[in-house]
Each structure stands twice: as C-alpha cells, then as structure tokens.
C-alpha cells in the first residue's frame, strides 16, 4: 500500500488554474491548489491489488458517497493521465467490492479490523469491514455514477468487471426491495439521545406507503430521514438507472435482463417522484418536497449534502431552467427552509447535522454551479476564500457571523466541491 504523490498532470493543472485566475483571483488559485493537492496527498491509498481506498478526511473510514465526490474533479485530468485513471478505476473496484460485502452499509474500513463508529449498533447484518451501516440510497448511486463518468471521460471499460456486475445486481435487489419497505430485512438501532442517529419503530423507520420510489433510512448527511422517501436521492436513482441501461446495452455489457430491470426501476421511481414527491410552497407554487412518506406528509427544506434539491440539475435530473426546480430553488433559499441562514459574512443553506446558523461550503458551491451566472459564481468563490479562517481549505459548516467558528478542519469532499466550482467558472467540466 502507498499514499499517492501529486502527479505531474495535477501539478500542471494547478499551474494552469493559477494562470487563469491571474492577479484578480489570486486567492482562488491559492485555495484551489491547497484543496486540489490535499485530497491526493492525504486521503488516497493505493493497494498492491490495484484497488484504491479513500479516507473521508478526519474519520478513518471510506464512505461510498464521499469517495466518489472526492475524486470527481480528477476525471478531467484522467482523460490524458492513465495513472490517474488507474487510481479512479481502483476506487470503483474497491467501492463495488464493499457493495458486494453489504449493500446496506454507508462506510467501510480499509481492512477487516472490526473498527466501527459505534460498536453497540444493532442491525440485521454485521461484518468486520463495516464502519457504519446507515442505509442511504445515494451510497449506491455514487459508485454507479463514478463507473459511468470514468467511461464517459476516458473511454475506459475495465471497471465493468465481474464484481461490478455482481454489485449492480445487489443494488437493483435493494432498490427494488425498498420500494416496499415492509418486506425489507433492514433495520438500524443506535442507543443514543439524538433522534437523527437512529431509526424509530424498532429500527424500521416511520410508516410509508408504496409510491414507486425507493426507501432510504438516512440522508447523505448520515442523519435519519423524517419521511423515508428522500426525493433528491430518488432523483439520483433515476439518473444512474439510465447509466445502467447504457452500460448494459449492447455497446458495453450485453445483459438485457439488467438493462430491463434498470429501465423499469427508473420509470417507476420517476413516476413516484412526479406523483408523490411534489407539494406547494406558501406562495402556492408547485415544488419538489425534500422528503415524503406517500401518506400526505411532506418536508419542505433541503440539506447541504449532495444529493439535495438544489443539486437536481448538477446530478442530471432536470435543467437549471425547469419551472418546478426554479420554484423549489426559491423556496429553499428563503426562510421557508428552516436551514437557510443569513449573517454578517455568509448566507446559504446549512444542515440539522451542524449547529444553527452554520452554512456549508458544499451547499454554496452547488448553489453557484446551478445558478447559470458567472457573476454569482465569482461572488461565491470570493465569499468562500474570505471565510476559510486562514486555512486555505474548505470546512463542513461555517458560522455565518464568525468564520473562525467552523466544523471539520479536514473535509476532503468540501475541498473538492470548491475545486469543481473554480473549474466550472473557467468552463472546465467533467463529461457526463
């Protein structure tokens, strides 16, 4: 095993960004270079078998979600750097190796050492590989996304191996099972005073109706859902099922059975979103709910992690000018969203996962990238570099009135979202 050095392609790209920023945006370049190098030098671990393990940052485990977002900007360079493509391919292989161990887990150990967030968690499966077993729909979407994006950006196909195929079948099994959660074996109980850390109803979560959408126990923040059809996560399912249809079509992997299952799931989930996942805001406009149970209950908010409602165009579910998306966007960027904050230094979306009046740089990056406004992107980048507390890195949440107060000194996902925003400003984007 070895920690990856900074490849020449990365150094050259950092210099390119520095030149694009020039003197006018020199602070962007300073933070970009610190963030872009940080992920490679501190979180990437290459294994002798060709797989890649990525620390999430200040927690000694790998999240299926975070690890994808951590390497996504490198896909632009992987188009011309086979070694970087190897690293990303190794990550896809590691992700699907983990999914084959347990598709309900969200985070894994580098070795089967039995380390865990809480050794007293109760669920219907355990393994020394599991760091945590909070079932989150997006945890199964992100590895599919990365496998597809690696192909779309490099033409590479060796990530589509037997373990990938086996993992995809397990993902489809879980998504289909969780369309009727009453038939699911999954439960999760943690002894805690925090309701966001466990599922009620003996670990099964609050009641839901069958809607066509697929059930999620937890959000991308690792907080428990209030209502268990998490609409942005289901939007992500629609997108990645289309990827599977294309992967398992005749051009790549010729498996009509998997392609047909993916197509059926995509259609069912999308119909569920469009039928049950909408509500109205206080102005009477139709918007997407953050969560629903199919029983008439809706959660009007969004969270700072991706997938969230703000990120729907970023994921590929809809266009940035879609009328329902725009109404949703206006709603979640207002006090109708209980986690929208405005302060002396920042305004934007926070999370129940962090203290009140803490805004997340991830949310600010997504807000800017889905704004279709270069001016707003520039303003956001200026705010982000001005509120980094002198670290030149991004954090999880930042106090809107005091940037010296923040959560997570080392948060690789947030660093790379900032880098992707800088790249987007200069029209450098990952092909999808």
Secondary structure as UniProt FT lines:
FT   STRAND          2..3
FT   HELIX           8..21
FT   TURN            22..25
FT   HELIX           26..42
FT   STRAND          44..46
FT   TURN            48..49
FT   STRAND          52..54
FT   STRAND          62..63
FT   HELIX           64..71
FT   HELIX           72..74
FT   HELIX           75..78
FT   TURN            79..80
FT   HELIX           82..101
FT   TURN            103..104
FT   STRAND          107..108
FT   TURN            119..120
FT   STRAND          122..123
FT   TURN            128..129
FT   STRAND          130..132
FT   HELIX           137..154
FT   TURN            158..159
FT   HELIX           162..177
FT   HELIX           178..183
FT   STRAND          188..189
FT   HELIX           195..197
FT   HELIX           200..203
FT   TURN            220..221
FT   STRAND          229..230
FT   HELIX           231..247
FT   TURN            250..251
FT   HELIX           256..276
FT   STRAND          278..280
FT   TURN            282..283
FT   STRAND          286..288
FT   STRAND          291..292
FT   STRAND          298..299
FT   HELIX           309..311
FT   HELIX           312..315
FT   TURN            320..321
FT   HELIX           323..332
FT   TURN            335..336
FT   TURN            338..339
FT   STRAND          340..342
FT   STRAND          347..349
FT   TURN            352..353
FT   TURN            356..357
FT   STRAND          358..359
FT   HELIX           361..369
FT   TURN            370..372
FT   HELIX           374..386
FT   TURN            389..390
FT   STRAND          397..399
FT   TURN            400..401
FT   STRAND          402..407
FT   HELIX           412..425
FT   TURN            426..427
//
